Amino acid sequence: MSYVIADFSLRALRALSTIFTRAISIIFFSAVPKWVLVNVQFYCNCIVALSFKGRCIAYFFTLFCLLQVNNMPMMALVHPVYDCLFRLAQSDALKNEEEVDCLVLQLHRIGDQLEKMNLQLMDELFNLLRDGFLLQEDLSSMGHLLLLEILEFRAGGWTLSETAQKYYYSEVTD
């Protein structure tokens, strides 16, 4: 079953990439046609529903960053991106350090943009992350550290103070 899901995820990503490649001149030179937005939403929703991991997530979020209309991300991608972030913020995903790391990395990359596009969903996501940080019993120490850092990052206006930067990113010496 997991092979079928992985295969479908990769095929969906390829289809999404093809749509973007063929529509790129349209996107840069005129309004985005409705068929592009419908296909983008369909494939993004399929990928998110399958709970893909690793390179697929990175590729998906990179598309979100690159595909912009009037210097803003495409609205068609906002809800699928939030769906993916909410999936990564669920209690079962927070048990996996790699998924927490992926979640935090993506929020560092696009959290500020997403918040401007839908503040209510970002508030809900960070409530979920806060609860995970406080209530998740089997969260690793690195998971706790990553969640605390992203909570502080957003609270600081999507930047860390110099003190927090030193705390989270200085090397520990023996």
C-alpha positions in Angstrom: 0.0 0.0 0.0 2.8 2.5 0.9 4.4 1.9 -2.5 1.2 2.7 -4.2 0.8 5.9 -2.2 4.5 6.9 -2.8 4.1 6.2 -6.6 0.9 8.2 -6.8 2.5 11.1 -4.9 5.4 11.2 -7.3 3.0 11.0 -10.3 1.0 13.8 -8.8 4.1 15.9 -8.3 5.2 15.2 -11.9 1.7 16.2 -13.2 1.8 19.4 -11.0 5.3 20.2 -12.4 4.1 19.7 -16.0 1.1 22.0 -15.4 3.4 24.7 -14.0 6.0 24.3 -16.8 3.4 24.7 -19.5 1.6 27.5 -17.8 4.7 29.5 -16.7 4.6 31.9 -19.7 0.9 32.5 -19.0 1.6 33.2 -15.3 4.3 35.7 -16.0 2.6 37.5 -18.9 -1.1 37.5 -18.0 -3.8 36.4 -15.6 -3.7 32.8 -14.5 -6.3 30.7 -16.3 -8.9 28.9 -14.1 -7.8 25.5 -15.4 -4.3 26.0 -14.0 -5.7 26.9 -10.6 -8.1 23.9 -10.6 -5.4 21.5 -11.5 -3.0 22.9 -9.0 -5.5 22.7 -6.2 -6.5 19.1 -7.2 -2.9 17.8 -7.3 -1.8 19.6 -4.1 -4.8 18.3 -2.2 -4.1 14.8 -3.4 -0.5 15.0 -2.3 -1.4 16.5 1.1 -4.1 13.8 1.7 -1.5 11.1 1.2 0.7 12.5 3.9 3.8 12.5 1.8 7.3 13.0 3.3 10.8 14.2 2.6 11.6 15.4 -0.9 7.9 15.7 -1.9 7.3 18.2 0.9 10.3 20.2 0.1 9.4 20.3 -3.6 5.8 21.2 -2.8 6.8 24.1 -0.5 9.4 25.2 -3.1 6.7 25.5 -5.7 4.7 27.6 -3.3 7.7 29.9 -2.9 8.5 30.1 -6.6 5.0 30.5 -8.1 3.9 34.0 -7.4 1.5 36.4 -9.0 2.1 40.1 -8.4 4.9 39.1 -5.9 2.4 37.1 -3.8 2.1 33.3 -3.6 -0.8 31.8 -5.6 -3.9 31.7 -3.5 -4.7 28.3 -4.9 -1.8 26.9 -3.0 -2.5 28.5 0.4 -5.0 26.0 1.8 -3.1 22.9 0.6 0.1 24.3 2.2 -1.8 24.9 5.5 -3.3 21.3 5.2 0.2 19.9 5.0 1.4 22.0 7.9 -1.6 20.9 10.0 -0.8 17.3 9.1 2.8 17.8 10.3 1.5 19.4 13.5 -0.7 16.4 14.5 0.4 14.5 17.7 1.5 11.4 15.7 3.7 13.4 13.5 5.2 15.4 16.4 6.6 12.1 17.7 8.8 11.9 14.6 11.8 14.3 14.9 12.2 14.4 11.2 8.7 15.6 10.7 9.0 18.2 13.4 12.2 19.4 11.8 10.5 19.6 8.4 7.6 21.5 9.9 9.9 24.1 11.5 12.0 24.5 8.5 9.0 25.2 6.3 7.6 27.6 8.8 10.9 29.5 8.8 10.8 29.7 5.0 7.1 30.7 4.4 5.5 31.3 7.7 5.5 35.1 7.4 3.9 34.9 3.9 1.3 32.4 5.0 0.4 34.5 8.0 -0.3 37.5 5.8 -2.5 35.4 3.6 -4.6 33.8 6.4 -3.9 34.9 10.0 -6.7 32.8 11.4 -5.3 29.5 10.1 -1.8 30.5 11.3 -3.2 31.2 14.8 -4.9 27.7 14.8 -1.7 26.1 13.6 0.4 27.7 16.4 -2.2 26.8 19.0 -1.8 23.2 17.9 2.0 23.6 18.1 1.8 25.2 21.5 -0.4 22.4 22.8 2.0 19.8 21.3 4.9 21.5 23.0 3.2 21.6 26.4 1.1 18.4 26.3 2.9 15.9 24.1 4.4 13.4 26.5 6.6 11.4 24.1 8.1 14.4 22.3 11.9 14.2 22.1 14.1 16.8 23.6 15.1 18.0 20.1 11.4 18.1 19.2 10.7 20.3 22.2 13.6 22.6 21.3 12.5 22.9 17.7 8.9 23.7 18.7 10.0 26.2 21.3 12.2 27.9 18.8 9.5 28.3 16.1 7.0 29.5 18.8 9.5 32.2 19.8 10.3 32.9 16.1 6.7 33.8 15.3 6.2 35.7 18.6 9.2 37.8 17.7 7.6 38.9 14.4 9.2 36.0 12.4 12.7 36.8 13.6 14.7 35.8 16.6 16.3 38.2 19.1 20.1 38.0 19.3 19.9 36.3 22.6 17.5 33.6 21.3 19.7 33.2 18.2 22.7 32.4 20.4 20.6 30.1 22.6 19.3 28.0 19.8 22.2 28.0 17.4 25.4 28.3 19.4 27.4 25.1 19.7 27.5 23.3 23.0 31.0 22.8 24.3 32.1 20.3 26.8 
